[in-house]
Amino acid sequence: MEDLIPYLDLSVSACFSAGIWSLPSSIPPNLDALIYSVPISSNTVVSSWISNGKPSFHTFQKKFFQDLETVQWSNFIWFKHHATRFSIYSWMAFRNGLKTADALISRGISASPECVFCKTDKENLKHLLFECDFSYNILLNTLPQMSYMLFRPNLWKVYNNIEEWEMDSSRKSLCYILLTAIVYFIWKARNDRLFGNIIECQTTVTGNIKRAVLLKILKKKCFQNLHHWLK
């Protein structure tokens, strides 16, 4: 390693010319051979950094996804303080990726069509979130502000409702975290009943949501005055 110290500050541009390696004669033969063994691609598809300043993953991510369609609900899910563990399930819901009973049956997979919670209506995404009394009551117990809506909302309407509330960014972010957690824990409770024979009541699921979100925000300064929301 000590033999390489004089070359640590050597720039890549000083080591090749006209598309081929062109190493300084001072480089030791063993290092010389190692570098020459690395091929220089002639492929026309290249990666390069053309912006000013220091490159960042955020900038790379924006560049990588720039040709994809921008959806209206993305900021509801992938906001600044999102919890990936929770947000991924809201993302799947918007992408029709949750394997509800109707989705399984439409694929020819045998499944009981009835809602595992109410045992009366057929299970589909709209019913699960939040036409079913079970999930709707969890929503109201976690976000009481939703009780002012005249009709049972779907997931999109709940997110839009939060977006329209007049509150600071920290409170709005907390509401988004709570809603993504609601979706996650309702889906978990549904699967626990179906596959684990674990039956949790609305109060237990609501408590699980609030505890999980409290642990998520506990060390974040912007949420320090909002812990009482989760009591």
N, C-alpha and C positions, 0 to 999 in steps of 0.2 A: 504493500500500500504506500509506503514511503517513497517508492520509486515513481509513483503516479502523481505525487503532490505538485510538481512543477507544471503539470498539464491540466490541472483541474480548472483553471481559468481560461483554457483554450476554447475559443468559440467554434461552433460547428462550421460556420461559413469559412473559417480559415483552413478547413480540412478537406474541402472538395472544390473542384473547378470543372466547368463545362459538363456538369452532370455526372462526374466520376470522382472517386476518392483521390485526393492529392494531399498526402500527409507531409508535414514537416520532417526533414531528415533526422531531426534530433529525437524523434519518438523511438523508444526501444523496439527492437525487432519483435518481441513477444506481443507487445501492445499493437504494433503496426499490423501484424498478422491477424489479430483479433478484430481490428476495425475493418480491414479489407475483407473479412469474411461476412460482413454485414452487407447484403445487397442494397443497392439504391434502386427503388422501383421506377420503372419507366411508364407506369400506369398514368393516364391523363387525369384520373380522379385523385386529387390531392387535398390535404387539409392544411390550412394556413391561417395565421392570425393577422388580420388586416386592420383591426381597430387600434385606437390609441390607448395608452395606459396599460394596466396589468390585466391579463386574461382572468376571467372568473368562470366558475361552473354555471352560474346563473345566465351569463351572456351566451355561453356555449349552448345551454339548454334552449334559450329563446331562438338562437340561430338554427338549431337542429330541428325544432318543431315549427318553424315559421311557415311552412307550406301546408300545415294541417288546418282544418276548419276550426275557427274559434267558436266555442259554445257559450251560451249565456250563463250557464250554471257553473262554469269552472271556478269563478272567484268565490262562489259559495262554499266550495269544497277545499280548494287548494289555497286558502288564505294564509296570511303570515304565520299564525300560531297553530296551524292545523295539526292534528294528530293522525299520522298516516294509518295507524291501526284502525281508527274509526272512519276516516274519510274514504278509505278504499271501498267501504260498503255503500256509501251514498253514491260514489262514482259508479259502482256496479249497478245500483238501482236506476240511475239515470241512463245507463247504457243497456238496460234490460238484461243485465247479466246475472241477477239473482234467480236461482232455480226454484221459483215458486211452483206450486202444484200445476197451475195451468201451463207454465212453460215446459215442465217435464212431460205432461200429457201431450202437448203439441208436438213433441219430439218422439212420440211413441213409447215413452217410458211409463211403466205402471206406477201410479201414485194415487193416494186418496185425494179426491178433489176438495174436500171440506177443510175449512180453516181449523188449524190445530188448537186455536184459542177459544173461539166462540162456538165451534161445532155446528153452526147453522148455515153460514154462507160459504160459497166457494172461495178458495184461496187464489188470489192474484195479487199483483203488486199494489194496485190501488186499494184493495180491501185491507191488505196487511199494513199499509201506510197511508191513511189512518182511518179508514172506514170502520174497522173492527173496534168494538168497545174497548177491548183489552189494550191495543196499541194507542188508541185515542186518549184513554185515561192516563196512560204513562206520559204521553205528550203534555197533557194539561198539568199533571203533577210535577213535571220537570220545568215546563215553560208555561206558567199560569196565564201569561198574556194572551195565549192562543184561545182562551175561553171566549174572547170577544168576537171571534169569527162566527158568522151566521150559519155556515154549513161545514160539514166535515171536510177538511182540506186534504189534498194530496201532498206529496213531498215537495213538489215544485212550488205550490202555493205557500207552504210553510216557510220555505227559504225566502220567497219574495216578500212575505209579510215581515220577516225579520229585517230584510233589506230596507223596508220603508219606515221602520221604527226610528224615531228621533232620539238617538243616544250616541255617546262617544264610541270611538273605534274599539276600545277595550271591552266594553259591554257587548257590543255587536259581535266581536270575535268570540266572546264567551258563549253567546247564544248559538253561534255556528258550531262551536265545539260540542255543546250540549246536544244539538240536533244530530250531528254525525254520530255521537255516542248513543243516542236514542235508537237510531237505525241499526247500529252494530248490536246493541244488547237485545233489541226485539228479535233480530235475526238469530242471535245466539239462543235466546229463550225458545224460539220456535224449533230450532234444531235439537236443543236439549230435550224437548218434549217428544220429538219424533224419534230420535236415535239414542237418547241416553236415559229415557224414562225419568227425567228430572223435571219436576213441575214447580215453577216459581210463580208466585202471585205478582200482581201489579206493584205492590208496595216493595217487594224484594227487588224486582227489576229496576224500579225507580231509584232505590237506595244504591244498587250496583252502579248505575249511571253516575250518580252524584259523587260517589266515592272515587270512581275512576277518573272523572274530570278534575276533581279536587287534587288528586295526586299529580295530574298533568300540569296544572297551573300553579301548584304550591310555591315553586321557586321563581316564578316569573313576576317581576316587579309591577308590570302593567295590570296584573290581576289581584294585587295584594288587598285592595279595598273591596273586592267582590266575593270573597270567600263565603260571606253570609248567604249568598244566593244558593249555596249548595248544602245548606243545613236542613 
